[in-house]
Amino acid sequence: MTATLRPATLSSHPPTPTAPSRPSTGNAAVAITLALRPDFWRPLVRYQEETRWTRLLEDRLLEDVLDPSLHEDLAGAQVWLLSWLPGQGTALHDHGRSAGALAVAHGVLNERVVGAGRGGRRPREAAGDLGVGRVRYFGPRYVHQVRNAGAEPAVSVHVYAPRLTVMNTYRVENQRLEHIGTEQAGVDW
């Protein structure tokens, strides 16, 4: 799903726990709140020509920036800050059993989504641009590819819950979505 959200505010309702098998709107709220705080992310972000730059953000750093109503959403989650120079992108991948959200903080990112075909049908594909203030949240096994197809650098905030342990890579070949590899936390990143 795609939505444009405003930063979260205090609520009189306690957060509702979500099962790890469903997308969490808490992930989306954390991602968009941080993305809309350039005073927070600008001093942290770096750009590198060889590959996308990434930084895992520590909870203690985030708790000072996020509204207390979002602190519970950090439990068991992982928050990443990424920069994308023009032409940089990912392979077609999923996030294993983690649900997540990505919010664009600067620039424009293009997302290609591929749904596995069922019953011998070919995979379904869709693509679109995500600009500043746009957030995409998704469940486990959501297969997508993200890249900066524009002429300007981009920055995004990514939130995963539970924490990422694997990322599976895919390709579309012979009208099928084929798994081609697995990257593991602590080994490949």
Beta strands, then each sheet from edge to edge (+ up, - down):
strand 1: 2-4
strand 2: 53-57
strand 3: 78-84
strand 4: 99-106
strand 5: 109-115
strand 6: 124-130
strand 7: 134-138
strand 8: 144-147
strand 9: 154-161
strand 10: 166-173
strand 11: 176-184
sheet 1: 1+ 7- 4+ 9- 3+ 2-
sheet 2: 6+ 5- 8+
sheet 3: 10+ 11-
end
